Amino acid sequence: MSAKSSPHAGRRALITGVTGQDGSYLSEFLIEQGYQVFGVVRRSSSENFERLEGVRERMTLLHADLLDQSSLNRAMAVAQPHEVYNLAAQSFVPTSWSEPVLTAQFTAIGVTRVLEAVRQMAPEARFYQASSSEMFGKVHETPQRESTPFHPRSPYGVAKAYGHYITVNYRESYGMHASSGILFNHESPRRGLEFVTRKITHGVARIATGHDKVLRLGNLDAKRDWGFAGDYVRAMWLMLQQDQPDDYVVATGETHTVEECCDVAFRRVGLDWRQHVQLDPAFVRPAEVDLLLGDASKAEAKLGWKPTVSFRQLIEMMVDADVAALEAKGAHKRS
């Protein structure tokens, strides 16, 4: 089906955080569905639209900032969206300890500013908030589901919990169609290099191509529920197609350790991780989240959502992409 013949043709969506991993996958997905997509970007001296390479010409970019209410109101007035996806945040957990106030401004208060812009400028729009499994933190039960109490263990997790509850508050106070996706870790070749999965796959690629010999990591025993970002943006969209707003855990229901991630990644290039990985205390968090495992049965039952990419497929996909990128750079330098 072409975008023009799609039942969603003519619908408008506004995405904050559009230049990030999730924003780029969501933009591609919505454009394929026939949406007119507006992406919110911050004014910057060095704009990076690399992840939007395939779709940038087919969307409209608007300048606004989660720290500035009037700019968000203007963006909302221009886009007049049917759907708003708030994906923008200071999203790197370790940075939230070194910059806790900035993290709170973007990741917590910023959600309120976007909700206010929707309420004032596009009150009929459906709203999606990117909540996080980091809100569970020191987990009270395993697996974690929508009813599991939050006990965040980082300024990022605390800020995300605020963003989650303010979304619930606007839904209940103003009758807004506002939903939150409590997304567990989701990765892809577009993941930032500061995140451990991409740090591993990029490190493996550098070792495999002769650029490095060692990969330094922190806690190899930390367990996470890792899925593919391309799968998870489909869940975001499905939430806003429901008659009633609600909150959903989005996860694979499988847990893997950082060590397992290393094993799969190094095996992909025919190497033994034990020969190359060194433990570095500098990468251990002040307060660690040891085990995150999501129960996405509600999303499966109500949204019809299931992940399609396995953990092994995901890590191998990322290694392959990183090796190909480094080999392409090498070929470029030689030519």
C-alpha positions in Angstrom: 0.0 0.0 0.0 1.4 3.4 -0.9 1.5 6.2 1.6 -1.1 8.1 -0.5 -3.7 5.2 -0.3 -3.0 4.6 3.4 -6.0 5.1 5.8 -3.6 7.5 7.7 -2.9 9.7 4.8 -3.3 13.4 5.7 -2.8 12.8 9.4 -0.1 15.0 11.1 2.3 13.9 13.8 4.7 16.0 15.8 7.8 14.3 17.3 10.2 15.8 19.8 13.6 14.2 20.0 13.3 13.4 16.3 17.0 13.3 15.6 17.5 10.5 18.2 17.4 6.7 17.6 13.6 6.4 18.3 12.7 9.6 16.6 14.3 8.4 13.3 12.7 5.0 13.3 9.3 6.5 14.3 9.6 9.2 11.5 10.2 6.5 8.9 7.3 4.3 10.2 4.8 7.2 10.2 5.9 8.5 6.8 5.3 4.9 5.5 1.8 5.1 7.0 1.1 8.3 5.1 1.5 10.8 7.9 2.8 14.3 7.5 5.6 14.4 10.0 6.9 17.4 11.9 10.1 17.0 13.8 11.1 19.3 16.7 14.8 20.2 16.7 16.8 22.5 19.0 18.8 25.3 17.4 22.4 24.2 17.5 25.7 25.3 15.9 26.3 21.7 14.8 23.1 20.1 13.7 23.2 16.3 13.3 20.6 14.8 11.0 22.5 11.7 10.2 19.8 9.3 11.5 17.2 11.1 9.4 19.1 10.7 6.2 16.5 8.7 4.4 13.5 10.8 5.3 14.6 14.3 6.0 13.3 15.7 2.7 9.9 14.1 3.4 9.3 15.8 6.7 9.2 19.3 8.2 11.6 20.3 10.9 10.6 23.0 13.4 12.9 24.7 15.9 11.7 24.5 19.5 13.2 23.6 22.9 11.9 21.7 25.9 13.3 24.4 28.1 11.2 27.1 26.4 7.4 27.0 26.6 6.7 29.7 23.9 8.8 27.8 21.3 6.8 24.6 21.9 3.5 26.5 21.6 4.6 27.9 18.3 5.7 24.5 17.0 2.3 23.0 18.1 0.4 25.9 16.4 2.3 25.4 13.1 2.0 21.6 13.0 -1.6 21.3 14.4 -0.9 17.6 15.0 -3.3 14.8 15.4 -0.6 12.9 17.4 2.3 14.1 19.5 5.2 11.9 20.5 7.4 13.2 23.2 10.7 11.4 22.8 13.1 14.2 23.7 15.1 13.9 27.0 18.5 13.9 28.5 18.5 10.2 28.1 22.0 8.9 29.1 21.8 7.6 32.7 25.4 8.3 33.8 25.2 11.9 32.6 22.2 12.4 34.9 24.5 12.2 37.9 26.9 14.8 36.6 24.1 17.0 35.3 21.1 16.2 37.6 19.4 19.7 37.3 19.6 19.8 33.5 18.3 16.2 33.4 15.3 17.3 35.6 14.6 20.3 33.4 14.6 18.3 30.1 13.3 14.9 31.2 10.8 15.9 33.9 9.7 19.6 33.6 10.1 19.4 29.8 7.2 16.8 29.7 4.9 19.3 31.4 5.9 22.0 28.9 5.0 19.7 26.0 1.7 18.7 27.6 0.9 22.4 28.2 1.6 23.2 24.6 -0.7 20.3 23.5 -3.4 21.4 25.9 -3.3 25.0 24.8 -2.6 24.7 21.1 -3.8 21.2 20.0 -6.2 19.9 22.7 -7.7 17.2 20.5 -4.2 15.7 19.7 -3.3 12.3 21.1 -0.1 12.4 23.2 2.6 9.7 23.7 5.1 10.0 26.6 8.3 8.0 26.4 8.5 6.5 29.9 11.4 4.2 30.9 12.1 0.9 32.7 14.7 2.9 34.7 11.7 4.1 36.8 11.5 0.6 38.3 15.2 0.9 39.4 15.5 -1.2 42.6 12.8 -3.5 41.5 10.0 -4.6 43.8 9.0 -7.6 41.7 10.2 -9.5 38.7 9.1 -9.3 35.9 8.0 -5.6 36.0 4.5 -4.8 34.8 2.4 -1.6 34.7 1.4 -2.0 38.3 4.9 -2.5 39.7 5.9 0.3 42.1 8.7 2.7 40.9 11.9 2.9 42.9 14.3 4.8 40.5 18.0 4.6 41.2 19.3 7.6 39.2 18.4 11.2 38.6 17.3 10.1 35.1 14.9 7.5 36.5 13.5 10.0 39.0 12.9 12.5 36.2 11.2 9.9 34.0 8.9 9.0 36.9 7.9 12.6 37.2 7.2 12.7 33.4 5.2 9.6 33.7 3.0 10.8 36.5 2.5 14.3 35.0 1.2 12.5 31.9 -1.3 10.5 34.0 -2.2 13.7 35.8 -3.0 15.6 32.5 -5.0 12.5 31.3 -7.1 12.5 34.4 -7.4 16.2 35.0 -8.1 17.4 31.4 -9.4 14.3 29.7 -6.5 14.3 27.3 -5.7 11.2 25.2 -2.3 10.8 26.9 -0.5 7.5 27.0 2.9 6.4 28.3 5.0 3.6 27.0 7.2 2.1 29.8 9.9 1.0 27.4 12.6 -1.3 28.4 16.1 -1.0 26.8 15.8 -0.9 23.0 18.8 -0.7 20.7 19.8 -0.5 17.1 22.7 0.4 14.8 21.5 4.0 15.4 22.0 3.8 19.2 24.4 6.4 20.6 28.0 5.3 21.3 27.6 6.1 25.0 25.1 3.3 25.5 26.6 -0.1 26.5 25.3 -2.2 23.7 26.5 0.1 21.0 29.8 0.7 23.0 30.3 -3.1 22.8 29.3 -3.5 19.1 31.4 -0.5 18.0 34.3 -1.7 20.2 34.1 -5.1 18.7 34.1 -3.6 15.2 37.2 -1.5 16.0 39.0 -4.6 17.3 37.9 -6.7 14.3 39.2 -4.1 11.9 42.5 -3.6 13.7 41.8 -0.2 15.2 41.9 -1.3 18.8 42.8 -4.3 21.0 40.9 -3.7 24.2 37.3 -2.8 25.2 36.9 -1.4 28.7 33.5 -2.0 30.4 32.0 -1.7 33.9 29.5 -4.2 35.4 29.3 -7.3 33.2 26.7 -8.9 35.5 24.0 -6.2 35.0 20.9 -7.8 33.4 18.7 -6.0 30.9 15.7 -6.7 28.7 17.0 -5.6 25.3 14.8 -5.2 22.2 15.0 -3.6 18.8 14.1 0.1 18.6 12.3 -0.5 15.2 9.9 -2.8 17.0 9.3 -0.5 19.9 8.2 2.6 17.8 5.4 0.5 16.4 4.2 0.0 19.9 4.2 3.7 20.5 2.0 4.3 17.4 -0.4 1.4 18.4 -1.0 3.1 21.8 -2.3 6.2 20.1 -4.6 4.2 17.8 -6.6 2.9 20.8 -10.0 4.4 21.8 -8.8 4.9 25.4 -5.4 6.2 26.6 -3.4 3.9 28.9 0.1 2.9 30.0 1.9 -0.1 28.6 5.1 -1.9 29.4 7.0 -2.6 26.1 9.7 -5.3 26.5 10.8 -8.7 25.1 10.3 -10.6 28.4 13.9 -11.9 28.2 16.9 -10.9 30.2 20.5 -10.9 29.2 23.7 -9.8 30.9 26.3 -7.4 29.6 28.7 -10.4 29.5 26.2 -12.3 27.2 26.1 -9.2 24.9 29.9 -9.3 24.7 29.9 -13.0 23.9 27.4 -12.7 21.0 29.2 -9.6 19.6 32.7 -11.0 19.7 31.5 -14.4 18.3 30.0 -12.5 15.4 33.6 -11.6 14.3 35.2 -14.9 15.3 36.8 -13.6 18.6 36.7 -14.6 22.3 35.5 -11.6 24.4 37.7 -12.7 27.3 40.8 -11.9 25.3 39.8 -8.3 24.8 37.5 -7.0 27.6 39.0 -5.3 30.6 36.9 -4.2 33.6 37.1 -0.5 34.5 35.6 0.8 37.8 35.1 4.2 36.2 32.2 2.7 34.3 30.3 1.4 37.3 27.3 3.4 38.3 27.0 5.0 41.8 23.7 3.1 42.3 23.4 0.1 40.0 20.1 -1.3 38.6 20.9 -5.0 38.6 17.9 -6.6 36.9 15.3 -5.2 34.6 12.8 -7.7 33.0 9.5 -6.6 31.5 6.1 -8.2 31.2 4.6 -6.9 28.0 1.5 -9.2 28.1 -0.8 -6.2 28.3 0.7 -4.7 25.2 0.3 -8.0 23.4 -3.3 -8.5 24.5 -4.6 -5.0 23.9 -2.3 -3.7 21.2 -1.5 -6.9 19.4 2.2 -6.0 19.7 5.1 -8.5 19.8 8.8 -8.0 19.2 10.1 -9.5 15.9 13.9 -9.3 16.4 15.6 -11.6 18.9 18.5 -10.5 21.2 21.1 -12.4 19.1 19.7 -10.9 15.8 19.8 -7.4 17.4 23.4 -7.6 18.5 24.6 -9.3 15.3 22.8 -6.6 13.3 24.6 -3.9 15.3 28.0 -5.5 14.9 27.5 -5.9 11.2 26.5 -2.3 10.8 29.5 -1.1 12.8 32.0 -3.3 10.9 30.5 -2.1 7.6 30.7 1.5 8.6 34.4 1.3 9.7 35.3 -0.7 6.5 33.6 2.0 4.4 35.6 4.7 6.2 38.8 2.8 5.5 37.9 2.3 1.9 37.1 6.0 1.6 40.4 7.0 3.1 42.3 4.7 0.7 40.5 6.0 -2.4 
